């Protein structure tokens, strides 16, 4: 693992910890609308350890939606692979914490939700053009 990867992991872990500590204040938590940051905690598919990752989200009714863009990388992000293995996740949104079940959207649902992200932030369209993979759209459905 190179220095850039190490710094990214440390930065991500620090952001997630500060988000939880501050209840999302000053960290882009957003409101009941769309586009804010949440922290999603998955179970590592190899290590079994809990891993937290700050992610932009949008609401779709009672569900939350996140995108596995990885900045347009040709590899799926580790958090997405963890969700495939164990779809039960914890979401920190602002000061609240809840359990959700993750599923990958497909077909028209995927295209519609991805379009909403792209309309909100043009970078998602750029990410899509950088890679040959289909960028996954993940729907988080409340489990509580």
N, C-alpha and C positions, 0 to 999 in steps of 0.2 A: 504494500500500500504506500503510495507516494505522499508527499507532504500536503499537496492540495486535497487529497482524499481525507487525510487525517484532520486537517483544518475544517473541512466541510462537516465531518462527523461531530467534531467538538462544537462547532457553531450551531449545528442543528440541535444537539442535545442541550446546549445552553439556552437556546431560544425556547425549546419545549419546557424546560424547567422554570424559566422566568415567566412564561405564559401561565403555567399552573400556579406558581407562587403569587402572581399579581392578578389572578382571575381574569386574564385576558386584557386588563386595562393597559393602555399604552402600547399594546402589541398587535393592533389591527384585528381585534376580535370581531368587529362589525356589530351588527344588531340583528334583528329578526329578518332582515332583508338578505341580500346576497353579497358574496364576494369577500366576506371577512375570513379571518384565519381561525382555524380550530386546531386542536392537537389530537391526533388519532394515535392510540396505543394499540399495537398489534402484538401477537406472540410470535417470536422468531421461529421460523420453520425448521431451522437446524439447531439453534441453541436452546429454544424453549424459553428464552428470556423475553421480558416485556420491553418493547421498543416504542418510543414516542417520536412522532414526526409532526411538525407544524405544516398544515396544508390549507390552501385556499378552498373555500367551499361555496356552494349555492344551496338554497333551500328548494325543495320540490315537494310542496305540501308538507307533510310531517317528516319526510325524508331529507337527508343531507346528501349532497353529491360532491364527489371529489374526482380529480383527474390524475391519472398516472402518466403525466407527460415527461417527467425526468428531464425537462428542458430540451426535449427533442432527441434525447439519447436513443441509440438503437437497442438499449436494454431496458426492460421493465424495471421500475424502482423496486427495491427490496421490500418496502412496506406493502406494495401490491402483491408480490409473490407470497408474503406472509399471510395476507388476507385470503388468498386462494387456498392456502393450506388450512388456515383456521379463521373462518369468517366472523367470529365473534370478536368485536373490538370495543374499546372504551373511547368515548369522545369527550373531550373537555372543550366546552364552548362557553366563553366568558367564565363565570364562576360556577357553572353547572357541570356535572359529570353524569354521563348515562351510557348504558350498554346498547350497542347497535349490532345488527347482522349485515355484513357486506355481501353484495352481489354485483357482478359485472353486467352492465347494461349492454344490450346488443340491438341490432337492426335500427328501426326508426327511433326507438327510445334513445339509443346511444347517440344517433346523429342529432336529434333534437337537443339533448342535454349538452353535447359538445358544442353545438352552435350557440347555445346560451353563454357558455364560457367564452367562446371566441368573440361574441358580440360584446361581452363585458370587458375583455382584455385581449387585444389583438395578438399578444405574444403566443397564445394558444394556437392560433392559425400558423404562426411561424414555426412553432414546435412540430406541428403536424407535417409541415413541408420538409423538415430536416431529417425525417426518418421514414423508413419503409414499413415500420410496424404500425399496426392499428393502436393508437393511444387509447388505453382503457378508461372508460367512464365507470366509476364505482358508485352505486347507490347504497347508502347506509340507512337501513330501516330500523326504527326503534325496537328494542327487544324488551324494554321494561314494561 
